[in-house]
Amino acid sequence: MTVTAVIPFKPKNSKTRLSCVLEEQEREAFAEAMLLDVVAAVKDADCRPVILSTDLFDSELVQVTVKDAGLSDALNQYLACALTDVLIIMADIPLADEMSIKKVIGTKKDMAIVPGRGGGTNVIYLREPARFHVDYYGGSFCKHMRIAAECGLSCEVIDSFRLCTDIDEKEDLAELLIHGAGKSRTFLEERGFTLTSDTGRVGVERLR
């Protein structure tokens, strides 16, 4: 059965923590570039992408569902009606690739989860989506592990650099410039972003 990859996306005033290096219009364009990288990765892994958007968002290649609800409520509405296996994957992990996603959906457990940095959750795979509900923000990884146990679902925790690396802060851009190979890395390079190591630690600066 085809796995549906649900990708939550905020097209308007996105990635506000990058305001120090990107204007609002640039941030929205960058968010879309990262989204397209994630879409390409899930397609490579033979999943069917569905964008779960907070606002109207045009796409000729991907189904877009608009939900006037918060992240958790919108996803839970979707899970309750899902007819296929569901992969929930965030739109700001542009290092995602075919191999990392196939490792997640290849689990032998009822579900698999990839933690994000700082206690968040970047990816969840569900064989029986209607049996689970999400609760994002505020240490969501621990909450999701608890929910899985309460629902009687076996769960595999997958350690994946490519899937745990979400892009939120200026410092995160270094990982994208080092390891990225898609539209979002090209976006940064075209706007003059480059790696620096003046302090002994690799960082990022914008030259134009």
N, C-alpha and C positions, 0 to 999 in steps of 0.2 A: 504494500500500500504506500502511496506517495505521502511523504512527510510535508506538512504545511509549515513553512517558516514564517512566523508572525514577527514583524519588525516594528516596534513602536517608534513613532517619529514625530518630532515637533518642528514644523517648517518655519514658524514665525518666532523672531527674537530668540533664536536658539544659541546654545553654548555661551552664555553670558560671562562665564569665568574666563573666556578668551578675549574679553573686551579690551584688555591691556595691549593686545597686538592686532586685533581685527575689528573693523567697524561692523555695525549691525548687518548691513547687506553682505559683507564678506563672510561673516559668521554663518549666515543662512546658506550662502553658497558652499561654504566649507562643510557644513552639516549635510547638505545634499550630496556632496562628493563622497563623504564617508558612507552615507547610506548606499550609494551606488556600488561602492566597494563591497559592502556587506551583501547586497543583492547578488552581485556577481559570484561571491563565494558560496552562497547557499544554492544558487543554480548549478555551480560546478559540482556540488555535493548531491545533485539530483533532488533537491527539495523545491517545493513550489512557494515562492515568496508572496507574502501578503503584507502590504504596508498598513499599519494601524495608526492613522494620522489624527492629530488634534485639530487640524484645519484642512480646508480643501487643498488638495495637492494633485497636480496633473501628472500622470505617467502613462505613456503609451505601451509600456512593456510589462508593468506590474499592476496587479489588482490593488486598489487603494480603498480602504474602509475608513470612513471618518466617524470618530466616536466623540461625542460631547461629554466626556467624563474624565476623571483622573486616570493615571496609569493603571493602578490595580483594578479599579472598577471596570475599565474598558477591557482589560485582558480577561477578567473573570467572566464578563458577559460573553466573550468570544469562546473561552474554554468550555463553558456550560453547553454550548451548542455545537462544538467541534465534532466532525464525523471522521476525522483522520488523526493520526499521530501529529503532535504539535511540537515544534521547536520554537521557543521564544528566544529571540536574539536581539540584543540592543543595537541601535543604529550607529553607535559611536565606537565600534571596535573594528576599525578598517584593516587591521592585520589578520582578521579571520581569513582562513583559506579552506580549500576543499578537504585536506587531510585532517585539520583540527575539527571541522564540523562532522566529518564521517566518524571520527573517534567518539564523538558525543552520541550520535544517533545509532552507533553500533553497540551501545551498552546492552548487556544481558539483563539488567535490572528493569524495574517498572519505570524508572525515570533516571535522568542524569542531570547534574547541576555543575556549572562552572562558576566559582566565586569570582567576584571582582575585587579590586583592591579596596581596603578600608571597610570590609564587611558587606559589600554590596553583592548583587547577583547579576551576572552578565548573560548567562545562557541557561535555559531550562529545557530539557526534552521530556515529553510525556507520552507514554504509550496509551494511556487512558485519561485524556485531558479533563473529562468531566468529573473525575474523582479528586481533582486537585484545585486549589485556589491560591492565588499569589497575594503577597503582601509586601510591596516594595517600600523602600526608604527605611531609615532607622535600623540599620543592621539587618537587611533583608535575608542575607544568607542563613543566619542562624534561625530566623523565623521560618524560612522555607524548609530547612531541615526538620524543624519541629512539626510543621504542617504535614510533611511527608510521613513522619512517624505516626502522627495522629490519624492519618488516612490509611495507614497500613500499607504504604507503598515502599518497596525496596528502592534504595537510591544510591547511585554511584557518584562520588565527588571526583571530578576530573580536573587535574592540574594542567592548565594550558596557557603558556605565555601569550600566544596569539589571541586567545579569547578572553584573557583576564585584563588585557591592556586596553582600557578605555581612555579616550582622549577628552580630557576636561580642562586641564590647566596648561599654561604655556610650557611648563617643564615636560609635559607628556608629548609634545610635538617632536622632541628629540627621538623618541622611539619610532615614530612614524617616518621620520627622515632616514633613520638607520635601517629599519626593517621593512618599510612599506614598498609597494610596487604598483600601486593603483592610482586612481584619479585623485585621491586626497593628497597623496605625496606630491603629485604633479601640481596640484593647486598651490601648495605651499612653496614649491620651488619657483613657480611662475611669479609669485609675489615677493620673491627675494629672501625667503627664509633659508637659513644655512646653519650648519652645526658650528659650535664654538667649543673650545676647551681651555679658555684662559685661566680658569680657576682650578684646573686639574680634573674637573668633572665635566662631562659633555653637556652642553646646553644649546640653546637656540637663540639666534638674533635675526632681526629683519633688517635687511640692507636697503630696502626701498618701499 
